[in-house]
Amino acid sequence: MLTIYHVPGTRGVRAIWLCEELALPYTVEAVDFSPEFRASDSWRAMNPVGKVPVLRDSEHSSTDDFLMFESGAMVQYILDRYGNG
């Protein structure tokens, strides 16, 4: 399952749009865009630079979730992994 941590008006919409186009199941988790939250240890564990969006793929491996940030890379990852050519 793909989870996209997103704030409206940010580039997370790229991954959301692609999931819609490919009819992939996904969820969107709203992120607090405040500087305090983005500087928090819990958010920095997901994205060391503190930016939005973040993509979590919980089906990447049998043991660990796969996390990534940078919306262009997310789009390429989704296409490579789930785009069926």
PDB file with SEQRES, HELIX, SHEET and CRYST1 records, atoms N, CA, C and O in Angstrom:
SEQRES   1 A   85  MET LEU THR ILE TYR HIS VAL PRO GLY THR ARG GLY VAL          
SEQRES   2 A   85  ARG ALA ILE TRP LEU CYS GLU GLU LEU ALA LEU PRO TYR          
SEQRES   3 A   85  THR VAL GLU ALA VAL ASP PHE SER PRO GLU PHE ARG ALA          
SEQRES   4 A   85  SER ASP SER TRP ARG ALA MET ASN PRO VAL GLY LYS VAL          
SEQRES   5 A   85  PRO VAL LEU ARG ASP SER GLU HIS SER SER THR ASP ASP          
SEQRES   6 A   85  PHE LEU MET PHE GLU SER GLY ALA MET VAL GLN TYR ILE          
SEQRES   7 A   85  LEU ASP ARG TYR GLY ASN GLY                                  
HELIX    1 AA1 GLY A   12  LEU A   22  1                                  11    
HELIX    2 AA2 PRO A   35  ARG A   38  1                                   4    
HELIX    3 AA3 ASP A   41  MET A   46  1                                   6    
HELIX    4 AA4 SER A   71  TYR A   82  1                                  12    
SHEET    1 AA1 4 TYR A  26  ALA A  30  0                                        
SHEET    2 AA1 4 LEU A   2  HIS A   6  1                                        
SHEET    3 AA1 4 VAL A  54  ASP A  57 -1                                        
SHEET    4 AA1 4 PHE A  66  PHE A  69 -1                                        
CRYST1    1.000    1.000    1.000  90.00  90.00  90.00 P 1           1          
ATOM      1  N   MET A   1       0.838  -1.192   0.000  1.00  0.00           N  
ATOM      2  CA  MET A   1       0.000   0.000   0.000  1.00  0.00           C  
ATOM      3  C   MET A   1       0.873   1.241   0.000  1.00  0.00           C  
ATOM      4  O   MET A   1       1.840   1.329   0.756  1.00  0.00           O  
ATOM      5  N   LEU A   2       0.538   2.177  -0.829  1.00  0.00           N  
ATOM      6  CA  LEU A   2       1.251   3.444  -0.883  1.00  0.00           C  
ATOM      7  C   LEU A   2       0.557   4.459   0.022  1.00  0.00           C  
ATOM      8  O   LEU A   2      -0.668   4.580   0.024  1.00  0.00           O  
ATOM      9  N   THR A   3       1.358   5.174   0.780  1.00  0.00           N  
ATOM     10  CA  THR A   3       0.863   6.274   1.588  1.00  0.00           C  
ATOM     11  C   THR A   3       1.641   7.516   1.184  1.00  0.00           C  
ATOM     12  O   THR A   3       2.870   7.506   1.131  1.00  0.00           O  
ATOM     13  N   ILE A   4       0.910   8.580   0.902  1.00  0.00           N  
ATOM     14  CA  ILE A   4       1.525   9.841   0.511  1.00  0.00           C  
ATOM     15  C   ILE A   4       1.248  10.850   1.608  1.00  0.00           C  
ATOM     16  O   ILE A   4       0.096  11.185   1.882  1.00  0.00           O  
ATOM     17  N   TYR A   5       2.306  11.330   2.233  1.00  0.00           N  
ATOM     18  CA  TYR A   5       2.200  12.349   3.267  1.00  0.00           C  
ATOM     19  C   TYR A   5       2.240  13.684   2.546  1.00  0.00           C  
ATOM     20  O   TYR A   5       3.233  14.018   1.900  1.00  0.00           O  
ATOM     21  N   HIS A   6       1.163  14.443   2.656  1.00  0.00           N  
ATOM     22  CA  HIS A   6       0.910  15.547   1.728  1.00  0.00           C  
ATOM     23  C   HIS A   6       0.337  16.764   2.440  1.00  0.00           C  
ATOM     24  O   HIS A   6      -0.343  16.648   3.459  1.00  0.00           O  
ATOM     25  N   VAL A   7       0.625  17.915   1.886  1.00  0.00           N  
ATOM     26  CA  VAL A   7       0.008  19.178   2.264  1.00  0.00           C  
ATOM     27  C   VAL A   7      -0.578  19.774   0.983  1.00  0.00           C  
ATOM     28  O   VAL A   7       0.134  19.884  -0.015  1.00  0.00           O  
ATOM     29  N   PRO A   8      -1.856  20.161   0.985  1.00  0.00           N  
ATOM     30  CA  PRO A   8      -2.425  20.775  -0.218  1.00  0.00           C  
ATOM     31  C   PRO A   8      -1.563  21.944  -0.695  1.00  0.00           C  
ATOM     32  O   PRO A   8      -1.038  22.721   0.102  1.00  0.00           O  
ATOM     33  N   GLY A   9      -1.437  22.041  -2.004  1.00  0.00           N  
ATOM     34  CA  GLY A   9      -0.650  23.113  -2.597  1.00  0.00           C  
ATOM     35  C   GLY A   9       0.826  22.791  -2.735  1.00  0.00           C  
ATOM     36  O   GLY A   9       1.610  23.640  -3.159  1.00  0.00           O  
ATOM     37  N   THR A  10       1.217  21.560  -2.377  1.00  0.00           N  
ATOM     38  CA  THR A  10       2.612  21.160  -2.531  1.00  0.00           C  
ATOM     39  C   THR A  10       2.721  20.120  -3.648  1.00  0.00           C  
ATOM     40  O   THR A  10       1.715  19.700  -4.222  1.00  0.00           O  
ATOM     41  N   ARG A  11       3.931  19.721  -3.940  1.00  0.00           N  
ATOM     42  CA  ARG A  11       4.167  18.814  -5.066  1.00  0.00           C  
ATOM     43  C   ARG A  11       3.759  17.368  -4.796  1.00  0.00           C  
ATOM     44  O   ARG A  11       3.910  16.512  -5.668  1.00  0.00           O  
ATOM     45  N   GLY A  12       3.255  17.091  -3.620  1.00  0.00           N  
ATOM     46  CA  GLY A  12       2.725  15.756  -3.354  1.00  0.00           C  
ATOM     47  C   GLY A  12       1.602  15.393  -4.302  1.00  0.00           C  
ATOM     48  O   GLY A  12       1.317  14.214  -4.513  1.00  0.00           O  
ATOM     49  N   VAL A  13       0.965  16.399  -4.873  1.00  0.00           N  
ATOM     50  CA  VAL A  13      -0.116  16.151  -5.818  1.00  0.00           C  
ATOM     51  C   VAL A  13       0.381  15.368  -7.035  1.00  0.00           C  
ATOM     52  O   VAL A  13      -0.413  14.691  -7.688  1.00  0.00           O  
ATOM     53  N   ARG A  14       1.659  15.443  -7.351  1.00  0.00           N  
ATOM     54  CA  ARG A  14       2.199  14.681  -8.486  1.00  0.00           C  
ATOM     55  C   ARG A  14       2.021  13.178  -8.273  1.00  0.00           C  
ATOM     56  O   ARG A  14       1.549  12.471  -9.163  1.00  0.00           O  
ATOM     57  N   ALA A  15       2.397  12.700  -7.100  1.00  0.00           N  
ATOM     58  CA  ALA A  15       2.264  11.266  -6.802  1.00  0.00           C  
ATOM     59  C   ALA A  15       0.793  10.875  -6.683  1.00  0.00           C  
ATOM     60  O   ALA A  15       0.401   9.793  -7.121  1.00  0.00           O  
ATOM     61  N   ILE A  16      -0.013  11.738  -6.100  1.00  0.00           N  
ATOM     62  CA  ILE A  16      -1.454  11.463  -5.981  1.00  0.00           C  
ATOM     63  C   ILE A  16      -2.067  11.337  -7.375  1.00  0.00           C  
ATOM     64  O   ILE A  16      -2.798  10.388  -7.659  1.00  0.00           O  
ATOM     65  N   TRP A  17      -1.766  12.289  -8.227  1.00  0.00           N  
ATOM     66  CA  TRP A  17      -2.288  12.276  -9.592  1.00  0.00           C  
ATOM     67  C   TRP A  17      -1.896  10.985 -10.313  1.00  0.00           C  
ATOM     68  O   TRP A  17      -2.726  10.358 -10.972  1.00  0.00           O  
ATOM     69  N   LEU A  18      -0.626  10.593 -10.184  1.00  0.00           N  
ATOM     70  CA  LEU A  18      -0.163   9.387 -10.864  1.00  0.00           C  
ATOM     71  C   LEU A  18      -0.873   8.144 -10.333  1.00  0.00           C  
ATOM     72  O   LEU A  18      -1.258   7.273 -11.114  1.00  0.00           O  
ATOM     73  N   CYS A  19      -1.049   8.052  -9.039  1.00  0.00           N  
ATOM     74  CA  CYS A  19      -1.787   6.908  -8.475  1.00  0.00           C  
ATOM     75  C   CYS A  19      -3.207   6.857  -9.030  1.00  0.00           C  
ATOM     76  O   CYS A  19      -3.719   5.780  -9.337  1.00  0.00           O  
ATOM     77  N   GLU A  20      -3.840   8.016  -9.158  1.00  0.00           N  
ATOM     78  CA  GLU A  20      -5.180   8.066  -9.758  1.00  0.00           C  
ATOM     79  C   GLU A  20      -5.139   7.590 -11.210  1.00  0.00           C  
ATOM     80  O   GLU A  20      -5.975   6.787 -11.626  1.00  0.00           O  
ATOM     81  N   GLU A  21      -4.184   8.077 -11.968  1.00  0.00           N  
ATOM     82  CA  GLU A  21      -4.077   7.704 -13.383  1.00  0.00           C  
ATOM     83  C   GLU A  21      -3.843   6.206 -13.560  1.00  0.00           C  
ATOM     84  O   GLU A  21      -4.364   5.597 -14.494  1.00  0.00           O  
ATOM     85  N   LEU A  22      -3.056   5.614 -12.658  1.00  0.00           N  
ATOM     86  CA  LEU A  22      -2.750   4.179 -12.746  1.00  0.00           C  
ATOM     87  C   LEU A  22      -3.754   3.315 -11.989  1.00  0.00           C  
ATOM     88  O   LEU A  22      -3.629   2.091 -11.971  1.00  0.00           O  
ATOM     89  N   ALA A  23      -4.749   3.945 -11.364  1.00  0.00           N  
ATOM     90  CA  ALA A  23      -5.763   3.241 -10.562  1.00  0.00           C  
ATOM     91  C   ALA A  23      -5.118   2.395  -9.468  1.00  0.00           C  
ATOM     92  O   ALA A  23      -5.530   1.263  -9.217  1.00  0.00           O  
ATOM     93  N   LEU A  24      -4.105   2.958  -8.825  1.00  0.00           N  
ATOM     94  CA  LEU A  24      -3.415   2.270  -7.731  1.00  0.00           C  
ATOM     95  C   LEU A  24      -4.083   2.608  -6.403  1.00  0.00           C  
ATOM     96  O   LEU A  24      -4.521   3.740  -6.196  1.00  0.00           O  
ATOM     97  N   PRO A  25      -4.161   1.637  -5.512  1.00  0.00           N  
ATOM     98  CA  PRO A  25      -4.664   1.961  -4.174  1.00  0.00           C  
ATOM     99  C   PRO A  25      -3.609   2.763  -3.408  1.00  0.00           C  
ATOM    100  O   PRO A  25      -2.421   2.442  -3.445  1.00  0.00           O  
ATOM    101  N   TYR A  26      -4.055   3.796  -2.724  1.00  0.00           N  
ATOM    102  CA  TYR A  26      -3.147   4.631  -1.949  1.00  0.00           C  
ATOM    103  C   TYR A  26      -3.954   5.360  -0.890  1.00  0.00           C  
ATOM    104  O   TYR A  26      -5.180   5.440  -0.971  1.00  0.00           O  
ATOM    105  N   THR A  27      -3.263   5.882   0.090  1.00  0.00           N  
ATOM    106  CA  THR A  27      -3.896   6.744   1.079  1.00  0.00           C  
ATOM    107  C   THR A  27      -3.097   8.035   1.154  1.00  0.00           C  
ATOM    108  O   THR A  27      -1.905   8.071   0.850  1.00  0.00           O  
ATOM    109  N   VAL A  28      -3.775   9.077   1.561  1.00  0.00           N  
ATOM    110  CA  VAL A  28      -3.140  10.366   1.762  1.00  0.00           C  
ATOM    111  C   VAL A  28      -3.217  10.692   3.244  1.00  0.00           C  
ATOM    112  O   VAL A  28      -4.290  10.660   3.846  1.00  0.00           O  
ATOM    113  N   GLU A  29      -2.075  11.003   3.818  1.00  0.00           N  
ATOM    114  CA  GLU A  29      -2.000  11.447   5.209  1.00  0.00           C  
ATOM    115  C   GLU A  29      -1.692  12.934   5.210  1.00  0.00           C  
ATOM    116  O   GLU A  29      -0.687  13.373   4.650  1.00  0.00           O  
ATOM    117  N   ALA A  30      -2.565  13.701   5.843  1.00  0.00           N  
ATOM    118  CA  ALA A  30      -2.344  15.143   5.946  1.00  0.00           C  
ATOM    119  C   ALA A  30      -1.187  15.409   6.899  1.00  0.00           C  
ATOM    120  O   ALA A  30      -1.081  14.786   7.956  1.00  0.00           O  
ATOM    121  N   VAL A  31      -0.329  16.331   6.518  1.00  0.00           N  
ATOM    122  CA  VAL A  31       0.847  16.680   7.310  1.00  0.00           C  
ATOM    123  C   VAL A  31       0.687  18.105   7.827  1.00  0.00           C  
ATOM    124  O   VAL A  31       0.225  18.994   7.111  1.00  0.00           O  
ATOM    125  N   ASP A  32       1.071  18.300   9.062  1.00  0.00           N  
ATOM    126  CA  ASP A  32       1.127  19.636   9.647  1.00  0.00           C  
ATOM    127  C   ASP A  32       2.290  20.370   8.983  1.00  0.00           C  
ATOM    128  O   ASP A  32       3.435  19.930   9.076  1.00  0.00           O  
ATOM    129  N   PHE A  33       2.002  21.480   8.316  1.00  0.00           N  
ATOM    130  CA  PHE A  33       3.034  22.180   7.557  1.00  0.00           C  
ATOM    131  C   PHE A  33       3.798  23.194   8.407  1.00  0.00           C  
ATOM    132  O   PHE A  33       4.619  23.951   7.889  1.00  0.00           O  
ATOM    133  N   SER A  34       3.530  23.206   9.691  1.00  0.00           N  
ATOM    134  CA  SER A  34       4.213  24.177  10.551  1.00  0.00           C  
ATOM    135  C   SER A  34       5.710  23.870  10.624  1.00  0.00           C  
ATOM    136  O   SER A  34       6.111  22.708  10.561  1.00  0.00           O  
ATOM    137  N   PRO A  35       6.522  24.896  10.754  1.00  0.00           N  
ATOM    138  CA  PRO A  35       7.973  24.678  10.889  1.00  0.00           C  
ATOM    139  C   PRO A  35       8.313  23.799  12.101  1.00  0.00           C  
ATOM    140  O   PRO A  35       9.275  23.033  12.058  1.00  0.00           O  
ATOM    141  N   GLU A  36       7.539  23.906  13.160  1.00  0.00           N  
ATOM    142  CA  GLU A  36       7.806  23.098  14.361  1.00  0.00           C  
ATOM    143  C   GLU A  36       7.641  21.614  14.062  1.00  0.00           C  
ATOM    144  O   GLU A  36       8.486  20.801  14.439  1.00  0.00           O  
ATOM    145  N   PHE A  37       6.544  21.260  13.378  1.00  0.00           N  
ATOM    146  CA  PHE A  37       6.334  19.852  13.049  1.00  0.00           C  
ATOM    147  C   PHE A  37       7.402  19.351  12.094  1.00  0.00           C  
ATOM    148  O   PHE A  37       7.955  18.267  12.284  1.00  0.00           O  
ATOM    149  N   ARG A  38       7.691  20.138  11.066  1.00  0.00           N  
ATOM    150  CA  ARG A  38       8.665  19.690  10.065  1.00  0.00           C  
ATOM    151  C   ARG A  38      10.077  19.596  10.630  1.00  0.00           C  
ATOM    152  O   ARG A  38      10.943  18.958  10.032  1.00  0.00           O  
ATOM    153  N   ALA A  39      10.313  20.224  11.772  1.00  0.00           N  
ATOM    154  CA  ALA A  39      11.613  20.112  12.442  1.00  0.00           C  
ATOM    155  C   ALA A  39      11.611  19.007  13.502  1.00  0.00           C  
ATOM    156  O   ALA A  39      12.643  18.734  14.115  1.00  0.00           O  
ATOM    157  N   SER A  40      10.467  18.380  13.715  1.00  0.00           N  
ATOM    158  CA  SER A  40      10.363  17.373  14.774  1.00  0.00           C  
ATOM    159  C   SER A  40      11.155  16.115  14.430  1.00  0.00           C  
ATOM    160  O   SER A  40      11.378  15.805  13.259  1.00  0.00           O  
ATOM    161  N   ASP A  41      11.569  15.409  15.452  1.00  0.00           N  
ATOM    162  CA  ASP A  41      12.316  14.167  15.248  1.00  0.00           C  
ATOM    163  C   ASP A  41      11.499  13.142  14.475  1.00  0.00           C  
ATOM    164  O   ASP A  41      12.041  12.425  13.634  1.00  0.00           O  
ATOM    165  N   SER A  42      10.193  13.065  14.753  1.00  0.00           N  
ATOM    166  CA  SER A  42       9.368  12.063  14.075  1.00  0.00           C  
ATOM    167  C   SER A  42       9.273  12.342  12.567  1.00  0.00           C  
ATOM    168  O   SER A  42       9.325  11.418  11.755  1.00  0.00           O  
ATOM    169  N   TRP A  43       9.133  13.625  12.202  1.00  0.00           N  
ATOM    170  CA  TRP A  43       9.086  13.943  10.770  1.00  0.00           C  
ATOM    171  C   TRP A  43      10.461  13.796  10.134  1.00  0.00           C  
ATOM    172  O   TRP A  43      10.576  13.285   9.020  1.00  0.00           O  
ATOM    173  N   ARG A  44      11.494  14.233  10.823  1.00  0.00           N  
ATOM    174  CA  ARG A  44      12.855  14.127  10.275  1.00  0.00           C  
ATOM    175  C   ARG A  44      13.282  12.674  10.103  1.00  0.00           C  
ATOM    176  O   ARG A  44      14.152  12.385   9.281  1.00  0.00           O  
ATOM    177  N   ALA A  45      12.694  11.764  10.855  1.00  0.00           N  
ATOM    178  CA  ALA A  45      12.981  10.340  10.656  1.00  0.00           C  
ATOM    179  C   ALA A  45      12.433   9.875   9.299  1.00  0.00           C  
ATOM    180  O   ALA A  45      12.964   8.943   8.696  1.00  0.00           O  
ATOM    181  N   MET A  46      11.367  10.536   8.827  1.00  0.00           N  
ATOM    182  CA  MET A  46      10.789  10.189   7.532  1.00  0.00           C  
ATOM    183  C   MET A  46      11.434  10.974   6.393  1.00  0.00           C  
ATOM    184  O   MET A  46      11.600  10.458   5.287  1.00  0.00           O  
ATOM    185  N   ASN A  47      11.795  12.224   6.674  1.00  0.00           N  
ATOM    186  CA  ASN A  47      12.414  13.074   5.668  1.00  0.00           C  
ATOM    187  C   ASN A  47      13.464  13.943   6.349  1.00  0.00           C  
ATOM    188  O   ASN A  47      13.118  14.940   6.982  1.00  0.00           O  
ATOM    189  N   PRO A  48      14.717  13.588   6.232  1.00  0.00           N  
ATOM    190  CA  PRO A  48      15.789  14.292   6.948  1.00  0.00           C  
ATOM    191  C   PRO A  48      15.894  15.782   6.645  1.00  0.00           C  
ATOM    192  O   PRO A  48      16.426  16.534   7.462  1.00  0.00           O  
ATOM    193  N   VAL A  49      15.402  16.224   5.493  1.00  0.00           N  
ATOM    194  CA  VAL A  49      15.461  17.649   5.186  1.00  0.00           C  
ATOM    195  C   VAL A  49      14.202  18.392   5.626  1.00  0.00           C  
ATOM    196  O   VAL A  49      14.137  19.616   5.512  1.00  0.00           O  
ATOM    197  N   GLY A  50      13.202  17.665   6.129  1.00  0.00           N  
ATOM    198  CA  GLY A  50      12.024  18.280   6.711  1.00  0.00           C  
ATOM    199  C   GLY A  50      10.983  18.776   5.728  1.00  0.00           C  
ATOM    200  O   GLY A  50      10.085  19.524   6.114  1.00  0.00           O  
ATOM    201  N   LYS A  51      11.079  18.383   4.474  1.00  0.00           N  
ATOM    202  CA  LYS A  51      10.136  18.877   3.466  1.00  0.00           C  
ATOM    203  C   LYS A  51       8.988  17.907   3.240  1.00  0.00           C  
ATOM    204  O   LYS A  51       8.992  16.786   3.748  1.00  0.00           O  
ATOM    205  N   VAL A  52       8.016  18.354   2.476  1.00  0.00           N  
ATOM    206  CA  VAL A  52       6.847  17.581   2.096  1.00  0.00           C  
ATOM    207  C   VAL A  52       6.886  17.473   0.572  1.00  0.00           C  
ATOM    208  O   VAL A  52       7.262  18.446  -0.081  1.00  0.00           O  
ATOM    209  N   PRO A  53       6.529  16.376  -0.008  1.00  0.00           N  
ATOM    210  CA  PRO A  53       5.869  15.177   0.492  1.00  0.00           C  
ATOM    211  C   PRO A  53       6.851  14.059   0.855  1.00  0.00           C  
ATOM    212  O   PRO A  53       8.061  14.154   0.648  1.00  0.00           O  
ATOM    213  N   VAL A  54       6.262  12.997   1.407  1.00  0.00           N  
ATOM    214  CA  VAL A  54       6.979  11.748   1.660  1.00  0.00           C  
ATOM    215  C   VAL A  54       6.091  10.621   1.145  1.00  0.00           C  
ATOM    216  O   VAL A  54       4.869  10.664   1.284  1.00  0.00           O  
ATOM    217  N   LEU A  55       6.715   9.627   0.557  1.00  0.00           N  
ATOM    218  CA  LEU A  55       6.007   8.443   0.073  1.00  0.00           C  
ATOM    219  C   LEU A  55       6.459   7.252   0.899  1.00  0.00           C  
ATOM    220  O   LEU A  55       7.655   7.042   1.100  1.00  0.00           O  
ATOM    221  N   ARG A  56       5.494   6.474   1.376  1.00  0.00           N  
ATOM    222  CA  ARG A  56       5.781   5.215   2.074  1.00  0.00           C  
ATOM    223  C   ARG A  56       5.171   4.081   1.258  1.00  0.00           C  
ATOM    224  O   ARG A  56       3.988   4.116   0.919  1.00  0.00           O  
ATOM    225  N   ASP A  57       5.981   3.084   0.949  1.00  0.00           N  
ATOM    226  CA  ASP A  57       5.497   1.883   0.273  1.00  0.00           C  
ATOM    227  C   ASP A  57       5.654   0.735   1.243  1.00  0.00           C  
ATOM    228  O   ASP A  57       6.762   0.256   1.484  1.00  0.00           O  
ATOM    229  N   SER A  58       4.535   0.295   1.799  1.00  0.00           N  
ATOM    230  CA  SER A  58       4.597  -0.762   2.808  1.00  0.00           C  
ATOM    231  C   SER A  58       4.656  -2.150   2.192  1.00  0.00           C  
ATOM    232  O   SER A  58       4.733  -3.142   2.918  1.00  0.00           O  
ATOM    233  N   GLU A  59       4.620  -2.241   0.876  1.00  0.00           N  
ATOM    234  CA  GLU A  59       4.745  -3.540   0.211  1.00  0.00           C  
ATOM    235  C   GLU A  59       6.068  -3.674  -0.524  1.00  0.00           C  
ATOM    236  O   GLU A  59       6.252  -4.581  -1.336  1.00  0.00           O  
ATOM    237  N   HIS A  60       6.982  -2.767  -0.233  1.00  0.00           N  
ATOM    238  CA  HIS A  60       8.280  -2.789  -0.923  1.00  0.00           C  
ATOM    239  C   HIS A  60       9.069  -4.043  -0.592  1.00  0.00           C  
ATOM    240  O   HIS A  60       9.676  -4.654  -1.472  1.00  0.00           O  
ATOM    241  N   SER A  61       9.060  -4.425   0.677  1.00  0.00           N  
ATOM    242  CA  SER A  61       9.769  -5.643   1.080  1.00  0.00           C  
ATOM    243  C   SER A  61       8.966  -6.309   2.185  1.00  0.00           C  
ATOM    244  O   SER A  61       8.021  -5.724   2.714  1.00  0.00           O  
ATOM    245  N   SER A  62       9.329  -7.484   2.517  1.00  0.00           N  
ATOM    246  CA  SER A  62       8.587  -8.223   3.543  1.00  0.00           C  
ATOM    247  C   SER A  62       8.926  -7.754   4.949  1.00  0.00           C  
ATOM    248  O   SER A  62       8.211  -8.083   5.895  1.00  0.00           O  
ATOM    249  N   THR A  63      10.003  -6.991   5.105  1.00  0.00           N  
ATOM    250  CA  THR A  63      10.424  -6.617   6.452  1.00  0.00           C  
ATOM    251  C   THR A  63      10.328  -5.131   6.755  1.00  0.00           C  
ATOM    252  O   THR A  63       9.975  -4.764   7.875  1.00  0.00           O  
ATOM    253  N   ASP A  64      10.624  -4.277   5.813  1.00  0.00           N  
ATOM    254  CA  ASP A  64      10.679  -2.849   6.073  1.00  0.00           C  
ATOM    255  C   ASP A  64       9.853  -2.065   5.072  1.00  0.00           C  
ATOM    256  O   ASP A  64       9.775  -2.422   3.896  1.00  0.00           O  
ATOM    257  N   ASP A  65       9.235  -0.990   5.550  1.00  0.00           N  
ATOM    258  CA  ASP A  65       8.589  -0.049   4.642  1.00  0.00           C  
ATOM    259  C   ASP A  65       9.668   0.746   3.918  1.00  0.00           C  
ATOM    260  O   ASP A  65      10.752   0.978   4.453  1.00  0.00           O  
ATOM    261  N   PHE A  66       9.359   1.149   2.722  1.00  0.00           N  
ATOM    262  CA  PHE A  66      10.261   1.962   1.922  1.00  0.00           C  
ATOM    263  C   PHE A  66       9.779   3.405   1.992  1.00  0.00           C  
ATOM    264  O   PHE A  66       8.616   3.687   1.700  1.00  0.00           O  
ATOM    265  N   LEU A  67      10.654   4.309   2.372  1.00  0.00           N  
ATOM    266  CA  LEU A  67      10.334   5.729   2.449  1.00  0.00           C  
ATOM    267  C   LEU A  67      11.170   6.496   1.436  1.00  0.00           C  
ATOM    268  O   LEU A  67      12.342   6.192   1.215  1.00  0.00           O  
ATOM    269  N   MET A  68      10.547   7.493   0.827  1.00  0.00           N  
ATOM    270  CA  MET A  68      11.311   8.366  -0.053  1.00  0.00           C  
ATOM    271  C   MET A  68      10.676   9.745  -0.067  1.00  0.00           C  
ATOM    272  O   MET A  68       9.492   9.910   0.230  1.00  0.00           O  
ATOM    273  N   PHE A  69      11.486  10.722  -0.415  1.00  0.00           N  
ATOM    274  CA  PHE A  69      10.989  12.071  -0.605  1.00  0.00           C  
ATOM    275  C   PHE A  69      11.537  12.588  -1.919  1.00  0.00           C  
ATOM    276  O   PHE A  69      12.413  11.965  -2.519  1.00  0.00           O  
ATOM    277  N   GLU A  70      11.029  13.721  -2.366  1.00  0.00           N  
ATOM    278  CA  GLU A  70      11.315  14.346  -3.661  1.00  0.00           C  
ATOM    279  C   GLU A  70      10.289  13.828  -4.664  1.00  0.00           C  
ATOM    280  O   GLU A  70      10.340  12.677  -5.098  1.00  0.00           O  
ATOM    281  N   SER A  71       9.374  14.694  -5.013  1.00  0.00           N  
ATOM    282  CA  SER A  71       8.196  14.296  -5.780  1.00  0.00           C  
ATOM    283  C   SER A  71       8.529  13.713  -7.161  1.00  0.00           C  
ATOM    284  O   SER A  71       7.859  12.782  -7.607  1.00  0.00           O  
ATOM    285  N   GLY A  72       9.531  14.235  -7.831  1.00  0.00           N  
ATOM    286  CA  GLY A  72       9.912  13.679  -9.129  1.00  0.00           C  
ATOM    287  C   GLY A  72      10.410  12.255  -9.012  1.00  0.00           C  
ATOM    288  O   GLY A  72      10.091  11.411  -9.850  1.00  0.00           O  
ATOM    289  N   ALA A  73      11.182  11.984  -7.991  1.00  0.00           N  
ATOM    290  CA  ALA A  73      11.669  10.624  -7.745  1.00  0.00           C  
ATOM    291  C   ALA A  73      10.513   9.694  -7.385  1.00  0.00           C  
ATOM    292  O   ALA A  73      10.511   8.525  -7.770  1.00  0.00           O  
ATOM    293  N   MET A  74       9.534  10.212  -6.648  1.00  0.00           N  
ATOM    294  CA  MET A  74       8.357   9.406  -6.303  1.00  0.00           C  
ATOM    295  C   MET A  74       7.617   8.970  -7.562  1.00  0.00           C  
ATOM    296  O   MET A  74       7.232   7.809  -7.698  1.00  0.00           O  
ATOM    297  N   VAL A  75       7.423   9.902  -8.470  1.00  0.00           N  
ATOM    298  CA  VAL A  75       6.732   9.589  -9.725  1.00  0.00           C  
ATOM    299  C   VAL A  75       7.497   8.508 -10.487  1.00  0.00           C  
ATOM    300  O   VAL A  75       6.891   7.553 -10.975  1.00  0.00           O  
ATOM    301  N   GLN A  76       8.794   8.643 -10.592  1.00  0.00           N  
ATOM    302  CA  GLN A  76       9.583   7.635 -11.301  1.00  0.00           C  
ATOM    303  C   GLN A  76       9.513   6.283 -10.601  1.00  0.00           C  
ATOM    304  O   GLN A  76       9.389   5.252 -11.261  1.00  0.00           O  
ATOM    305  N   TYR A  77       9.592   6.276  -9.275  1.00  0.00           N  
ATOM    306  CA  TYR A  77       9.498   5.035  -8.504  1.00  0.00           C  
ATOM    307  C   TYR A  77       8.152   4.348  -8.753  1.00  0.00           C  
ATOM    308  O   TYR A  77       8.103   3.147  -9.017  1.00  0.00           O  
ATOM    309  N   ILE A  78       7.063   5.116  -8.669  1.00  0.00           N  
ATOM    310  CA  ILE A  78       5.731   4.527  -8.868  1.00  0.00           C  
ATOM    311  C   ILE A  78       5.620   3.957 -10.277  1.00  0.00           C  
ATOM    312  O   ILE A  78       5.099   2.857 -10.458  1.00  0.00           O  
ATOM    313  N   LEU A  79       6.097   4.681 -11.260  1.00  0.00           N  
ATOM    314  CA  LEU A  79       6.058   4.170 -12.640  1.00  0.00           C  
ATOM    315  C   LEU A  79       6.876   2.903 -12.788  1.00  0.00           C  
ATOM    316  O   LEU A  79       6.418   1.935 -13.394  1.00  0.00           O  
ATOM    317  N   ASP A  80       8.095   2.900 -12.235  1.00  0.00           N  
ATOM    318  CA  ASP A  80       8.965   1.729 -12.349  1.00  0.00           C  
ATOM    319  C   ASP A  80       8.372   0.517 -11.644  1.00  0.00           C  
ATOM    320  O   ASP A  80       8.413  -0.597 -12.168  1.00  0.00           O  
ATOM    321  N   ARG A  81       7.830   0.736 -10.473  1.00  0.00           N  
ATOM    322  CA  ARG A  81       7.361  -0.392  -9.649  1.00  0.00           C  
ATOM    323  C   ARG A  81       5.948  -0.852 -10.018  1.00  0.00           C  
ATOM    324  O   ARG A  81       5.665  -2.050  -9.995  1.00  0.00           O  
ATOM    325  N   TYR A  82       5.073   0.073 -10.353  1.00  0.00           N  
ATOM    326  CA  TYR A  82       3.665  -0.261 -10.518  1.00  0.00           C  
ATOM    327  C   TYR A  82       3.090   0.098 -11.887  1.00  0.00           C  
ATOM    328  O   TYR A  82       1.906  -0.139 -12.130  1.00  0.00           O  
ATOM    329  N   GLY A  83       3.889   0.658 -12.777  1.00  0.00           N  
ATOM    330  CA  GLY A  83       3.367   1.157 -14.046  1.00  0.00           C  
ATOM    331  C   GLY A  83       3.159   0.113 -15.125  1.00  0.00           C  
ATOM    332  O   GLY A  83       2.544   0.407 -16.150  1.00  0.00           O  
ATOM    333  N   ASN A  84       3.653  -1.090 -14.924  1.00  0.00           N  
ATOM    334  CA  ASN A  84       3.490  -2.172 -15.906  1.00  0.00           C  
ATOM    335  C   ASN A  84       3.961  -1.763 -17.301  1.00  0.00           C  
ATOM    336  O   ASN A  84       3.317  -2.059 -18.308  1.00  0.00           O  
ATOM    337  N   GLY A  85       5.087  -1.085 -17.329  1.00  0.00           N  
ATOM    338  CA  GLY A  85       5.697  -0.716 -18.602  1.00  0.00           C  
ATOM    339  C   GLY A  85       5.026   0.446 -19.257  1.00  0.00           C  
ATOM    340  O   GLY A  85       5.435   0.866 -20.338  1.00  0.00           O  
TER     341      GLY A  85                                                      
END                                                                             
